[in-house]
Structure formats: structure tokens, C-alpha cells
Amino acid sequence: MPELRICALYPDLMNIYADRGNLLLLERRCRWRGLGFSISDSGLGDELDPDGADLFYLGGGQDRDQALCAQDLATVKRDALHAAAARGAVLFGVCGGYQLLGHAYAFGAEEVPGVGLVDLRTVRIDTTPPTPRLIGNVAIEVELPGTDGPRVLAGFENHGGRTHLGAGEQPLGRVLRGHGNTGESGFEGVIRDGVIGTYLHGPLLPKNAWFADWLVQRALGLDALEPLDDALELSAHAAARRAAGV
């Protein structure tokens, strides 16, 4: 029986955007299908086994906690995460976790390093008055490998940083409603093979069970998953879309 092995990175520090809800949904959808599921944690100073998980999850955190994790990612865990990505593992970053997938996150006079898995930089410009945060319900159109045409992801965003993708990077999706990476680019998130980052939370996966299934399928290398009775999940997705005006 296939088993989905998840490693939650810094779950005590990077967990402010209902990240536990994302992990719980992944567990439940595996259990309901009879798939194995295990989860491990990796905190500050912990060495990371690049072969120890199929999906590495990095959630959101406050600036102070994010800075602590950034230093650890850039030193202790950098090589292992690059090795994990190279062998095809899924690395999924949400909000602050998304920002740390790139080269750096600059806020005010401080800049913290990212893990450098994708070519992106995030900048929060502190002015008087401060640069407005990008907040609200959001919906994006995505077309993921192995899916049958475009689908909609709906969630909530709340970020002061503007994330700029390098010329060779592919956004996760096109903004239908909301702000996205910069509020101006018209795009949201990033995807490079199994490395995926997004500002959508709330939590994201309970509102988009189909995307949770795609992550499971991608992480385990499966051609298909057994269908489930998703009446409640489809209702939650429809409500999230309505909240975003889509």
C-alpha cells in the first residue's frame, strides 16, 4: 500500500494561516482511500533527510519567526531540500513559506535569505504611510500537469510583500479576483516541477480538495486516485469561489 510521507518544516513557528488544516485534510483523504500516511517534523537546527518524505510543507509565520527559519533553511536544510526537489519530491510553501522558496525576502532595512529553489524575490516596502497589505478573498485559474484543463483555486490572501518571479519562472495561476504576487502582475504563486508556492490560505486545501488530491497524486507518483464522495468538499469550494466573486 502506498504511503504518503510528509515532513512539516518548523510547524511550531510557521503555522499561523491554518496550516494544520492543510495537513489534516491530506491525512484524511489518504486514510479514506486506504493509503498510508505519516508525518514528521523538522525544526530549527534539525538535519533533514532528502529521501525521508514525499512532500515537504512550509507554512506561514510572523516576520521574526520567518527570519529565524530563513537562516536555518539557508544553512542547515538548503542542500537537503535541493536534493529532495531534484529527485522529484513535492515542496509546498504557503504565504511566508512561499516567500522563503526564493532567493530572499527584504522587509525594511533587513533582508533574510531564502532556500533558492526557485528564482523569485519578495520585497516589503516600508514607507510612511506603509505600503498597503494585499488582503482579501482571491481566486486564480490554474492548469496543472495531469489535469483535464483549467481549474480554479480559491482562498484568502494577506501579505505585505510583493513577490517578483524571475523571467524563466512559471506562476501557479492567473488571478481572476484578488491581488496575487504583486497586485499588478496578474499572476499568483509559482510552480517549478514539484516546487509550488502560493499566497492562498484560509486554509487552502479544505477549500480546494481537488488540489489536495493533485498534491497526493504528484507526491506518490500515482496515475489516479480512487474517487471519494466530495459533496461537502465541493460545497466548501463553491463557497470560497462565491466569496471571491467567481
C-alpha positions in Angstrom: 0.0 0.0 0.0 1.5 3.4 -1.0 2.2 5.7 2.0 2.4 9.5 1.8 5.2 10.7 4.0 5.0 14.4 4.9 7.7 16.5 6.6 6.3 19.6 8.2 9.1 22.3 8.4 9.0 24.4 11.5 5.4 23.6 12.5 5.9 25.4 15.8 6.9 28.7 14.1 5.4 28.7 10.6 1.8 27.8 11.3 -0.3 31.0 11.5 -2.5 30.5 8.5 -4.5 27.4 9.4 -1.6 25.2 8.2 -2.7 22.4 10.4 -5.9 22.3 8.4 -4.0 21.7 5.2 -2.1 18.8 6.8 -5.2 17.3 8.3 -7.0 17.3 5.0 -4.1 15.5 3.3 -4.2 12.9 6.1 -7.9 12.3 5.9 -8.0 12.0 2.1 -5.2 9.4 2.3 -6.9 7.5 5.1 -10.3 7.5 3.3 -8.7 5.9 0.3 -6.8 3.3 2.3 -3.4 4.9 1.6 -0.8 5.0 4.3 0.1 8.4 5.9 2.9 9.5 8.2 4.1 12.9 9.2 7.3 14.1 10.8 8.6 17.5 12.0 11.8 19.3 11.3 12.6 22.3 13.4 15.5 24.8 13.9 18.8 23.0 13.8 17.4 19.7 12.7 19.2 17.9 9.9 16.9 16.9 7.0 16.9 13.7 5.1 16.1 14.5 1.5 14.8 11.0 1.0 12.7 11.0 4.2 9.5 12.5 2.8 7.4 12.6 -0.4 6.0 16.1 0.5 7.8 18.8 2.4 5.4 21.5 3.8 6.4 25.0 4.8 3.6 27.3 6.2 3.4 31.0 7.1 4.8 32.9 10.1 5.4 36.3 11.6 8.4 38.2 10.4 10.5 37.4 13.4 9.8 33.7 13.2 10.2 33.8 9.4 13.7 35.3 9.8 14.7 32.5 12.2 13.6 29.9 9.8 15.2 31.6 6.8 18.6 31.4 8.3 18.1 27.7 9.2 16.8 26.9 5.7 19.7 28.7 4.0 22.3 26.8 6.1 21.2 23.6 7.8 18.5 22.4 5.3 19.4 24.0 1.9 21.3 21.1 0.4 18.8 18.5 1.5 15.8 20.5 0.1 17.6 20.9 -3.2 18.3 17.2 -3.3 14.7 16.4 -2.5 13.5 18.7 -5.3 15.9 17.1 -7.7 14.7 13.6 -7.0 11.0 14.7 -7.6 9.7 15.3 -4.1 6.9 17.9 -3.7 7.9 21.1 -1.8 4.8 23.1 -0.9 5.1 26.6 0.6 2.2 28.8 1.7 2.5 32.6 2.3 5.7 33.1 4.3 6.8 29.6 3.3 6.3 30.6 -0.4 8.4 33.7 0.1 11.3 31.6 1.5 11.3 29.3 -1.5 13.1 32.0 -3.4 16.4 33.9 -3.1 15.5 36.5 -0.4 12.8 38.3 1.5 13.5 42.0 2.2 11.5 43.9 4.7 12.5 47.4 5.8 16.3 47.6 6.2 16.5 43.8 6.7 16.9 41.0 4.2 16.7 37.4 5.0 17.9 34.6 2.7 15.6 32.1 1.0 16.4 28.5 0.1 16.8 29.3 -3.6 14.6 26.6 -5.0 13.0 29.0 -7.5 14.0 32.3 -9.0 12.0 34.9 -7.1 12.4 37.7 -4.6 10.0 39.3 -2.2 10.1 42.9 -1.1 8.0 44.6 1.5 8.5 48.4 1.2 8.1 50.2 4.5 7.0 53.8 3.9 5.0 56.4 5.7 2.2 55.7 5.4 3.1 52.0 5.0 2.6 50.2 1.7 -0.9 48.7 1.8 -1.2 45.0 2.5 -2.8 42.8 -0.2 -5.7 41.3 1.7 -8.9 39.6 0.7 -10.6 36.6 -0.9 -8.8 35.5 -4.0 -9.4 33.1 -6.9 -6.9 32.0 -9.5 -7.1 29.9 -12.7 -4.5 27.1 -12.8 -3.6 24.4 -15.3 -1.6 21.7 -13.6 0.2 18.8 -15.2 -2.0 15.7 -15.5 -5.3 17.6 -15.0 -8.0 17.9 -17.6 -7.9 21.6 -18.4 -8.0 24.8 -16.3 -9.3 24.6 -12.7 -10.0 27.3 -10.0 -8.2 27.6 -6.7 -9.9 29.9 -4.2 -8.7 31.1 -0.8 -7.6 34.2 1.2 -4.5 36.3 0.9 -2.9 38.6 3.5 0.6 39.7 2.7 2.6 42.9 2.7 5.4 41.6 0.5 5.4 41.8 -3.3 6.8 38.7 -4.9 8.6 39.1 -8.2 9.3 36.0 -10.3 12.3 35.6 -12.5 11.9 35.6 -16.3 12.1 31.9 -16.5 9.7 31.0 -13.7 6.0 29.9 -14.2 3.3 31.3 -12.0 1.0 28.9 -10.3 -2.0 30.6 -11.8 -3.7 33.7 -13.4 -5.6 36.0 -11.0 -9.3 36.0 -11.5 -10.1 38.0 -8.4 -7.8 39.4 -5.8 -4.2 40.7 -5.8 -1.8 37.8 -6.3 2.0 38.1 -6.3 2.3 41.9 -6.6 -1.2 43.3 -7.0 -0.2 44.3 -10.5 1.3 41.4 -12.4 -2.0 39.5 -12.8 -0.3 36.2 -11.6 -0.2 34.3 -8.4 2.2 31.8 -6.9 4.9 29.8 -8.6 5.4 26.2 -9.8 8.5 24.5 -11.0 8.1 20.8 -11.3 7.3 19.7 -7.7 8.1 23.1 -6.1 4.9 25.0 -5.5 4.4 28.3 -3.7 1.2 30.3 -3.1 -0.2 33.1 -1.0 -3.6 31.4 -0.8 -4.5 30.2 2.6 -7.5 30.1 4.9 -6.7 27.1 4.9 -6.3 26.4 1.2 -6.7 22.7 0.9 -10.1 22.2 2.6 -11.4 24.8 0.2 -9.9 23.0 -2.8 -9.9 19.3 -2.2 -9.1 18.6 -5.8 -5.8 20.4 -5.4 -5.0 18.3 -2.3 -5.6 15.2 -4.3 -3.3 16.5 -7.0 -0.6 17.0 -4.5 -1.0 13.5 -3.1 -1.0 12.0 -6.6 2.0 14.0 -7.6 4.0 13.2 -4.5 3.3 9.5 -4.7 3.7 9.3 -8.5 0.3 7.7 -9.0 -1.7 7.8 -12.2 -5.0 8.3 -10.5 -6.7 8.2 -7.1 -9.9 6.4 -6.1 -12.9 8.8 -6.2 -14.5 10.0 -3.0 -17.9 11.3 -2.1 -17.0 15.0 -2.2 -20.3 16.7 -1.7 -19.1 18.7 1.4 -15.8 19.5 -0.2 -17.5 20.7 -3.4 -19.8 22.9 -1.3 -16.8 24.4 0.5 -15.1 25.1 -2.8 -18.2 26.7 -4.2 -18.5 28.9 -1.1 -14.8 30.0 -1.4 -15.4 30.9 -5.0 -18.5 32.9 -4.2 -16.6 34.8 -1.5 -14.0 35.7 -4.1 -16.7 36.7 -6.6 -16.1 33.9 -9.1 
